[in-house]
């Protein structure tokens, strides 16, 4: 009986840790990666446009 109770408590604690700590951390990392990717894309576009305009002169 105590084994079943400890199993249920362990599963509940695992779900608590997953939904309160792990998933928000992963979402935060994905948000930071998305922001860095957008900034890198904008820099790439700007450098490409400046390179093309200066080479055509």
HUDAZI-V698321 format. One record per helix or strand. SS is the DSSP state (~ for helix, > for strand). FROM is the first residue (numbers start at 1). LEN is the number of residues. If there is no record, write none. Layout:
ss->[SS & SS]
from->[FROM & FROM]
len->[LEN & LEN]
This chain:
ss->[~]
from->[2]
len->[54]
